[in-house]
Amino acid sequence: MTESAFEAVSGTGSILFLCDHASNALPAGLDHLGLDPALFATHIAYDIGAAQVTRALAAAYSAPALLGVWSRLLIDLNRGADDPTIVMKLSDGSLIPGNRHAGPDEIARRIEAFHAPYHAAITRELDRMGPDAVVISMHSFTPSWKTVPRKWEFGVLYDRDTRLAVPLMRRLEQAGFTVGDNEPYTGALEGDTLYKHGTQRGLPHVLIEMRQDLIATPAMAQEFAARLKPVLDMALADMKNPQE
């Protein structure tokens, strides 16, 4: 197994925090995949701020966490192994020269080296945690898309399992946040991380999207995590004791 495929945070809590797009790093020798290095500071390379919020929440809950250590431009850990976009050749208008000619053998090599170890680690951790585990995946989104501002501060994504998503949206709105219900993306993506480790295992799960301008620096991310923690506490309590 390639331990360097992910960062593992130890914990004893019942929540497993995940951050698929935590990093903008690349293994040595890939020459930025032929891209302008400045693009690796942007959203096409990673989910800005998500890693800092993930680590802060894991610490607050004494919970385990798993975070990807390589850029989503190398391989997208949130995609299923058979997803044709697992290695992106175009991202938000930028051609990725280092991926442009990546054929089946190269994609298989990246899956074996980076994607498979990460998902194997999630499986092991959930096996250890047992049937009371809750899976929370942390992502972030850009403040605007193609010059159109996004009003949401949070997006709460889910597929068929709404046990945590519904109370979380309600509690976020009560706390004064603007919340997207499966916006700005949909959570109904068969084969993605939460489908594989949440839906297929029957575990409560949710994907939390945060707007990047609210978590753009480590200090902002820490403050945002501190604001999110009590809201998440209430949503988890609601999930365990559903309102009539």
PLY file of the C-alpha trace (Angstrom):
ply
format ascii 1.0
element vertex 244
property float x
property float y
property float z
element edge 243
property int vertex1
property int vertex2
end_header
0.00 0.00 0.00
1.17 3.54 -0.74
0.73 5.31 2.59
1.69 8.60 0.96
-1.55 8.52 -1.01
-3.39 10.04 1.97
-3.01 11.76 5.32
-4.55 9.96 8.27
-5.67 11.75 11.43
-6.25 9.43 14.38
-9.35 9.68 16.51
-11.83 7.69 18.56
-15.07 9.50 17.74
-17.97 8.09 15.73
-17.58 10.51 12.80
-15.18 9.87 9.94
-14.22 13.11 8.22
-13.03 12.91 4.62
-11.39 15.50 2.39
-10.90 14.15 -1.12
-9.48 17.36 -2.60
-7.36 18.52 0.33
-4.10 19.25 -1.48
-2.67 20.95 -4.55
0.61 19.00 -4.41
2.01 16.65 -7.05
4.53 13.82 -6.77
8.05 14.75 -7.89
8.88 14.70 -11.56
5.52 15.64 -13.05
6.49 19.24 -13.90
3.08 20.66 -12.90
1.48 18.41 -15.53
2.56 21.00 -18.09
0.39 23.72 -16.53
1.34 27.19 -15.38
2.34 26.62 -11.71
0.10 29.54 -10.71
-2.95 27.45 -11.58
-2.13 25.12 -8.70
-3.13 27.89 -6.32
-6.64 27.89 -7.79
-9.74 25.76 -7.39
-8.93 23.53 -10.35
-6.13 21.93 -8.32
-7.81 21.50 -4.91
-10.66 22.57 -2.65
-9.33 25.75 -1.11
-9.71 25.84 2.67
-11.37 22.43 2.98
-8.37 20.67 4.52
-8.02 23.22 7.31
-11.71 22.98 8.20
-11.52 19.17 8.10
-8.56 19.03 10.48
-10.18 21.54 12.84
-13.42 19.56 13.02
-11.60 16.26 13.45
-9.70 17.77 16.38
-12.89 19.22 17.89
-14.64 15.84 17.75
-11.54 13.72 18.53
-12.55 12.01 15.31
-10.54 10.22 12.64
-10.03 11.90 9.29
-8.56 10.94 5.94
-7.33 13.54 3.50
-5.91 13.18 0.01
-2.33 14.40 -0.31
-2.19 14.96 -4.08
-3.98 17.37 -6.38
-7.28 16.42 -7.96
-5.51 17.12 -11.28
-3.41 14.00 -10.72
-6.46 11.88 -9.91
-9.87 12.73 -8.48
-10.40 10.74 -5.30
-14.10 11.60 -5.28
-14.71 9.74 -8.54
-15.39 6.05 -8.94
-12.53 4.05 -10.42
-14.52 3.58 -13.65
-15.49 7.25 -14.01
-14.14 8.72 -17.28
-13.36 12.00 -15.48
-11.18 10.41 -12.80
-8.17 11.93 -14.62
-9.29 15.28 -15.99
-7.95 16.44 -19.34
-9.76 19.79 -19.21
-10.72 21.75 -16.09
-12.58 25.05 -16.10
-11.17 25.99 -19.50
-7.60 24.86 -18.84
-6.18 22.00 -20.88
-3.97 19.75 -18.77
-1.07 18.70 -21.00
0.20 16.05 -18.57
-3.16 14.31 -18.66
-4.05 14.88 -22.29
-2.51 11.64 -23.50
-3.04 9.60 -20.32
-4.32 6.29 -21.65
-5.81 3.29 -19.84
-2.44 2.03 -18.57
-1.46 5.38 -17.04
-4.89 5.85 -15.49
-4.74 2.34 -14.04
-1.29 3.10 -12.61
-2.59 6.24 -10.88
-5.61 4.39 -9.53
-3.40 1.68 -8.07
-0.90 4.13 -6.58
-3.19 6.85 -5.25
-6.94 6.18 -5.56
-7.12 2.59 -4.35
-5.03 3.12 -1.18
-7.18 6.08 -0.12
-10.43 4.18 -0.52
-8.96 1.08 1.11
-8.06 3.23 4.11
-11.64 4.53 4.32
-12.94 0.96 4.21
-10.57 -0.14 6.98
-11.49 2.80 9.17
-15.23 2.24 8.77
-14.80 -1.48 9.42
-13.05 -0.54 12.67
-15.68 2.03 13.64
-18.64 -0.27 13.08
-22.33 0.35 12.33
-22.62 3.58 14.36
-20.20 5.47 12.13
-21.20 8.69 10.37
-19.37 9.82 7.23
-18.88 13.54 6.55
-17.03 14.64 3.43
-15.71 18.21 3.27
-15.41 20.17 0.01
-15.39 23.80 -1.08
-16.72 25.74 -4.06
-15.85 28.97 -5.86
-17.66 32.23 -4.97
-18.76 32.59 -8.59
-19.11 30.43 -11.67
-18.39 31.99 -15.06
-18.81 35.49 -13.49
-22.17 34.60 -11.90
-21.96 35.04 -8.10
-23.06 32.13 -5.95
-25.29 33.19 -3.07
-24.81 30.07 -0.97
-22.39 29.93 1.95
-22.93 26.19 2.33
-24.06 23.48 0.00
-25.42 20.30 1.58
-25.19 17.39 -0.84
-26.91 14.03 -0.57
-28.38 11.24 -2.68
-31.13 9.07 -1.19
-30.11 9.15 2.46
-31.32 12.38 4.06
-30.95 11.40 7.72
-28.19 13.94 8.30
-28.63 16.25 5.30
-32.14 17.46 6.19
-31.46 18.39 9.83
-28.12 19.92 8.86
-29.75 22.20 6.28
-32.41 23.21 8.78
-29.88 23.97 11.52
-27.60 25.92 9.18
-30.51 28.08 8.05
-31.54 28.65 11.67
-27.98 29.79 12.37
-28.31 32.41 9.63
-26.41 30.75 6.81
-27.53 30.73 3.18
-27.72 27.04 2.29
-27.95 25.26 -1.04
-30.08 22.09 -1.10
-27.93 19.92 -3.40
-26.52 23.22 -4.72
-24.23 24.31 -6.29
-23.68 20.64 -7.15
-25.76 17.48 -6.85
-24.90 14.70 -4.45
-26.59 12.04 -6.56
-23.40 10.72 -8.14
-23.27 6.95 -8.27
-19.77 5.68 -7.61
-18.43 8.72 -5.77
-16.90 8.61 -2.29
-20.12 8.93 -0.31
-22.00 6.48 -2.55
-19.26 3.89 -2.07
-18.70 4.36 1.66
-22.04 5.77 2.81
-24.91 4.62 0.60
-23.56 1.13 -0.05
-22.80 0.56 3.65
-26.09 2.06 4.85
-24.31 4.66 6.99
-25.57 8.20 7.58
-23.51 10.58 5.49
-23.38 14.03 3.98
-21.12 16.10 1.75
-20.61 19.66 3.00
-19.59 22.30 0.46
-18.24 25.62 1.79
-17.77 28.79 -0.21
-14.07 29.39 -0.65
-13.99 33.11 0.11
-15.20 32.29 3.64
-12.34 29.86 4.35
-9.56 31.28 2.17
-6.91 31.57 4.91
-6.01 29.19 7.76
-7.39 31.68 10.30
-10.67 32.05 8.41
-10.97 28.28 8.09
-10.43 27.79 11.83
-13.07 30.41 12.63
-15.50 28.87 10.15
-15.00 25.41 11.66
-15.72 26.86 15.10
-19.00 28.30 13.79
-19.92 25.04 12.07
-19.23 22.77 15.06
-22.29 23.69 17.24
-24.56 23.58 14.19
-23.27 20.14 13.32
-23.75 19.07 16.95
-27.43 19.96 16.76
-27.90 18.27 13.39
-26.30 15.06 14.63
-28.55 15.13 17.70
-31.59 15.67 15.47
-30.53 12.74 13.31
-30.45 10.46 16.36
-33.77 11.80 17.64
-35.87 12.70 14.58
-38.62 15.23 15.06
-42.12 13.91 14.72
0 1
1 2
2 3
3 4
4 5
5 6
6 7
7 8
8 9
9 10
10 11
11 12
12 13
13 14
14 15
15 16
16 17
17 18
18 19
19 20
20 21
21 22
22 23
23 24
24 25
25 26
26 27
27 28
28 29
29 30
30 31
31 32
32 33
33 34
34 35
35 36
36 37
37 38
38 39
39 40
40 41
41 42
42 43
43 44
44 45
45 46
46 47
47 48
48 49
49 50
50 51
51 52
52 53
53 54
54 55
55 56
56 57
57 58
58 59
59 60
60 61
61 62
62 63
63 64
64 65
65 66
66 67
67 68
68 69
69 70
70 71
71 72
72 73
73 74
74 75
75 76
76 77
77 78
78 79
79 80
80 81
81 82
82 83
83 84
84 85
85 86
86 87
87 88
88 89
89 90
90 91
91 92
92 93
93 94
94 95
95 96
96 97
97 98
98 99
99 100
100 101
101 102
102 103
103 104
104 105
105 106
106 107
107 108
108 109
109 110
110 111
111 112
112 113
113 114
114 115
115 116
116 117
117 118
118 119
119 120
120 121
121 122
122 123
123 124
124 125
125 126
126 127
127 128
128 129
129 130
130 131
131 132
132 133
133 134
134 135
135 136
136 137
137 138
138 139
139 140
140 141
141 142
142 143
143 144
144 145
145 146
146 147
147 148
148 149
149 150
150 151
151 152
152 153
153 154
154 155
155 156
156 157
157 158
158 159
159 160
160 161
161 162
162 163
163 164
164 165
165 166
166 167
167 168
168 169
169 170
170 171
171 172
172 173
173 174
174 175
175 176
176 177
177 178
178 179
179 180
180 181
181 182
182 183
183 184
184 185
185 186
186 187
187 188
188 189
189 190
190 191
191 192
192 193
193 194
194 195
195 196
196 197
197 198
198 199
199 200
200 201
201 202
202 203
203 204
204 205
205 206
206 207
207 208
208 209
209 210
210 211
211 212
212 213
213 214
214 215
215 216
216 217
217 218
218 219
219 220
220 221
221 222
222 223
223 224
224 225
225 226
226 227
227 228
228 229
229 230
230 231
231 232
232 233
233 234
234 235
235 236
236 237
237 238
238 239
239 240
240 241
241 242
242 243
